[in-house]
Amino acid sequence: MELFLVVFGALFSIMNPLGTVPVFVGLTEELSKKERSVTAFWTAIDVLVILVLSFFAGQYILSFFGISLNALKIAGGLIITSSGFALLTGKFREHKGMKRKKVQEDIHTRDAISLTPLAIPMLAGPGTISLLITYNQEFVLTSEILIIVGAILLATLAIYIILKSAYFIVRFLGASGINALSRIIGFIVIAIGVEYIISSVVDILTLIKG
C-alpha cells in the first residue's frame, strides 16, 4: 500500500491534471458537453498508453542509448524540479509550451486535442516518463510491478474525472483556487525532483568510495 500511494502521489503531482483544467476549458469551449466528455476520455486513454509504454519499455530505452540509471534519475530530477518551479511561480503553461495565443489558435485548427497538446506535453511529459523508467529499474518484483500498474490506472482515472469535471472545477474553485492548489502541488513536485537527485548523488558517491 505504501508503494501504491508513493507512486500515485508522485504521478498525480508531476502530471498535475488540475493545472491542465484551464487549458482543457480553453480548448473545448466550443464543444458540446458530450464532446468534452469524449475528449476527456481519450486524453486519459492516451496518457495511460504513454505511461504504460514508458514503464515497460524503459529498460530497453536505457540500454539502447547506453544511459545509466543514476544519469536518468539526475536528468529526470532536474526536469521534475523545473516543472515544480513552473507550478510554484504560476508559469506552468509557458513551461509546457502552451502560451495563451497558441491555445486560442489550437481551438480553431485542431480536430483532435486529446493526444496533443493535452496528453503530450501537458500531462505525460518528460518528467513523468523519466520517473516511470526509473521505477522500471528499481522495482522488479511481480507484485511491485502490479502495484505500479494499479497506481498508473488510478492516476489516469483521476485525470478523466478531473477533465470531465473541468467546467465545474473552474466554477467552484475559480482561477485563484486552481493557482493556489497548483502552487502547493508545485512545492511537492520540487521535493520529489530534489529527492531523486540526492539519491542519485549518494549512489554515485557510494560507488566511488567502494
C-alpha positions as CSV (number, residue, x, y, z in Angstrom):
1,M,0.0,0.0,0.0
2,E,2.9,2.4,0.8
3,L,4.4,1.8,-2.7
4,F,1.0,2.4,-4.3
5,L,0.5,5.7,-2.5
6,V,4.0,6.9,-3.3
7,V,3.7,6.1,-7.0
8,F,0.2,7.5,-7.3
9,G,1.2,10.6,-5.4
10,A,4.3,11.2,-7.5
11,L,2.4,10.7,-10.8
12,F,-0.5,12.9,-9.8
13,S,1.7,15.7,-8.6
14,I,4.0,15.7,-11.6
15,M,1.2,15.4,-14.2
16,N,-0.9,17.9,-12.2
17,P,-4.2,17.4,-14.0
18,L,-5.7,20.4,-12.0
19,G,-3.2,22.6,-13.8
20,T,-4.4,21.3,-17.1
21,V,-8.0,22.2,-16.4
22,P,-7.8,25.9,-17.6
23,V,-6.2,24.7,-20.9
24,F,-8.8,22.0,-21.3
25,V,-11.6,24.5,-20.8
26,G,-10.0,26.9,-23.3
27,L,-9.6,24.2,-25.9
28,T,-13.1,22.7,-25.6
29,E,-15.3,25.8,-25.0
30,E,-16.9,25.4,-28.4
31,L,-17.6,21.7,-27.9
32,S,-20.8,20.2,-26.6
33,K,-20.9,18.5,-23.1
34,K,-20.8,15.1,-24.8
35,E,-17.8,16.0,-27.0
36,R,-16.0,17.3,-23.9
37,S,-16.5,14.0,-22.1
38,V,-15.2,12.1,-25.1
39,T,-12.2,14.4,-25.3
40,A,-11.5,13.8,-21.6
41,F,-11.9,10.0,-22.0
42,W,-9.4,9.8,-25.0
43,T,-7.0,12.1,-23.2
44,A,-6.9,9.7,-20.3
45,I,-6.5,6.7,-22.6
46,D,-3.7,8.4,-24.4
47,V,-2.0,9.2,-21.1
48,L,-2.5,5.6,-20.0
49,V,-0.8,4.2,-23.1
50,I,2.1,6.6,-22.8
51,L,2.7,5.8,-19.2
52,V,2.4,2.0,-19.6
53,L,4.8,2.1,-22.6
54,S,7.2,4.3,-20.7
55,F,7.2,1.9,-17.7
56,F,7.6,-1.4,-19.6
57,A,9.9,-0.1,-22.4
58,G,12.1,1.8,-20.0
59,Q,14.9,-0.7,-19.7
60,Y,15.2,-1.0,-23.5
61,I,15.4,2.7,-23.9
62,L,18.2,2.9,-21.3
63,S,20.1,0.0,-22.9
64,F,19.7,1.4,-26.5
65,F,21.1,4.8,-25.6
66,G,23.6,3.5,-23.0
67,I,22.2,5.6,-20.2
68,S,22.8,4.7,-16.6
69,L,20.0,4.7,-14.0
70,N,21.7,7.4,-12.0
71,A,22.2,9.6,-15.0
72,L,18.5,9.2,-15.8
73,K,17.5,10.0,-12.2
74,I,19.5,13.2,-12.2
75,A,18.2,14.3,-15.5
76,G,14.6,13.4,-14.6
77,G,15.1,15.1,-11.2
78,L,16.1,18.3,-12.9
79,I,13.1,18.1,-15.2
80,I,10.7,17.4,-12.4
81,T,12.2,20.2,-10.3
82,S,11.9,22.7,-13.1
83,S,8.2,21.6,-13.5
84,G,7.7,22.2,-9.8
85,F,9.2,25.7,-10.1
86,A,6.9,26.4,-13.0
87,L,3.9,25.4,-10.9
88,L,5.2,27.4,-7.9
89,T,5.7,30.5,-9.9
90,G,2.5,30.3,-12.0
91,K,4.3,29.6,-15.3
92,F,3.1,26.1,-15.9
93,R,1.7,26.8,-19.4
94,E,4.8,28.5,-20.5
95,H,6.9,25.7,-19.2
96,K,4.8,23.2,-21.2
97,G,5.0,25.4,-24.3
98,M,1.3,26.3,-24.0
99,K,1.1,30.1,-24.3
100,R,-2.4,31.6,-24.4
101,K,-2.1,32.7,-28.1
102,K,-1.2,29.2,-29.2
103,V,-4.1,27.8,-27.2
104,Q,-6.5,30.1,-28.9
105,E,-5.1,29.1,-32.3
106,D,-5.4,25.4,-31.5
107,I,-9.1,25.9,-30.7
108,H,-9.7,26.7,-34.4
109,T,-7.2,24.4,-36.1
110,R,-7.2,21.1,-34.2
111,D,-9.8,18.4,-34.8
112,A,-8.4,16.2,-32.0
113,I,-6.6,17.6,-29.0
114,S,-6.6,14.6,-26.7
115,L,-3.1,13.3,-27.8
116,T,-1.5,16.7,-28.2
117,P,-1.4,19.1,-26.5
118,L,-3.4,17.6,-23.6
119,A,-1.7,14.1,-23.2
120,I,1.6,15.3,-24.5
121,P,3.2,17.6,-23.2
122,M,0.6,18.8,-20.7
123,L,0.2,15.6,-18.7
124,A,2.6,12.9,-19.8
125,G,5.7,15.0,-20.2
126,P,9.4,14.1,-19.9
127,G,9.4,14.3,-16.1
128,T,6.6,11.7,-15.8
129,I,8.2,9.4,-18.4
130,S,11.7,9.5,-16.7
131,L,10.1,8.8,-13.4
132,L,8.4,5.7,-14.7
133,I,11.6,4.5,-16.4
134,T,13.3,4.9,-13.0
135,Y,10.6,2.8,-11.4
136,N,11.1,0.2,-14.0
137,Q,14.7,-0.2,-13.0
138,E,14.1,0.0,-9.2
139,F,11.1,-2.3,-8.8
140,V,11.4,-5.7,-10.5
141,L,9.2,-8.0,-8.4
142,T,5.9,-9.0,-10.0
143,S,3.9,-7.7,-7.0
144,E,5.7,-4.4,-7.2
145,I,5.0,-4.1,-11.0
146,L,1.3,-4.9,-10.5
147,I,1.1,-2.2,-7.8
148,I,2.7,0.4,-10.0
149,V,0.4,-0.5,-12.9
150,G,-2.5,-0.1,-10.5
151,A,-1.3,3.3,-9.5
152,I,-1.0,4.3,-13.2
153,L,-4.5,3.2,-13.8
154,L,-5.8,5.2,-10.8
155,A,-3.8,8.2,-11.9
156,T,-5.3,8.1,-15.4
157,L,-8.8,7.6,-13.9
158,A,-8.3,10.7,-11.8
159,I,-7.3,12.6,-15.0
160,Y,-10.5,11.5,-16.7
161,I,-12.7,12.5,-13.7
162,I,-10.9,15.9,-13.3
163,L,-11.1,16.8,-17.0
164,K,-14.7,15.6,-17.3
165,S,-15.5,17.9,-14.3
166,A,-13.3,20.7,-15.6
167,Y,-16.1,23.3,-16.1
168,F,-17.5,22.5,-12.6
169,I,-14.0,22.8,-11.1
170,V,-13.4,26.2,-12.7
171,R,-16.8,27.5,-11.5
172,F,-16.2,26.1,-8.0
173,L,-12.5,27.0,-7.4
174,G,-12.1,29.8,-9.8
175,A,-8.7,30.8,-11.3
176,S,-7.3,31.8,-7.9
177,G,-8.2,28.5,-6.3
178,I,-6.6,26.4,-9.1
179,N,-3.5,28.6,-9.0
180,A,-3.3,28.1,-5.2
181,L,-3.6,24.3,-5.5
182,S,-1.0,24.3,-8.3
183,R,1.5,26.1,-6.2
184,I,1.0,23.7,-3.3
185,I,1.5,20.8,-5.7
186,G,4.5,22.6,-7.2
187,F,6.2,22.5,-3.8
188,I,5.7,18.8,-3.6
189,V,7.0,18.2,-7.1
190,I,10.1,20.2,-6.3
191,A,10.7,18.0,-3.3
192,I,10.3,14.8,-5.4
193,G,12.8,16.1,-8.0
194,V,15.3,17.1,-5.4
195,E,14.9,13.7,-3.7
196,Y,15.7,11.9,-6.9
197,I,18.8,14.0,-7.5
198,I,20.1,13.5,-3.9
199,S,19.6,9.7,-4.1
200,S,21.5,9.5,-7.3
201,V,24.4,11.6,-6.0
202,V,24.5,9.4,-2.9
203,D,24.6,6.2,-5.0
204,I,27.4,7.7,-7.2
205,L,29.5,8.7,-4.2
206,T,29.0,5.3,-2.6
207,L,30.3,3.6,-5.8
208,I,33.3,5.9,-5.9
209,K,34.2,5.2,-2.3
210,G,33.6,1.5,-2.8
